[in-house]
């Protein structure tokens, strides 16, 4: 009688979503740094002290997190950190140009352009919030607040309303606090191997078939 063939099943556990934790801390930091002092002032009002953190925290670290997320096959983190990383990098470069008088400052044109910049950010962030609602409610809350801030920014900048722009800034500050909580909770969950701060995980594991072994691969998101 033929002996039944057994297949090896191997388990791969994500290293605490390190790419997402790093990106969330960086994004939360730059949202607070840019928006807390004056609500949502924009590059023209940023002091020289803010330029380097904008480029590094907001741009470089976010882009690294986005690329790392692609390698980890984390589509949600790749979209969020990739989109916001390129935005903050562009924002920081624009701040340098204004600070060094390499570009003339036209408040009307600047406001309109930043409003259009915010449209794809809002769309990507709302899409990310919808995706996060299936797995992580803390991340869902963060992206919802962030998406709301981006949406209000679109309205404020395109309408040229300083009051609406300021309101968007404080919404983004609230998003930074939610982001810090989410990143901290995920970090503590990795450190202690159990949930210290609740984040509302709704999906624990999912399986896929490895291309070489045709055995299921179990991942923790």
PyMOL commands that set and color helices and strands:
alter all, ss='L'
color gray80, all
select helices_A, chain A and resi 18-36+43-45+48-71+75-99+107-132+137-159+162-192
alter helices_A, ss='H'
color red, helices_A
select strands_A, chain A and resi 10-11+205-209+216-220
alter strands_A, ss='S'
color yellow, strands_A
deselect
rebuild
show_as cartoon
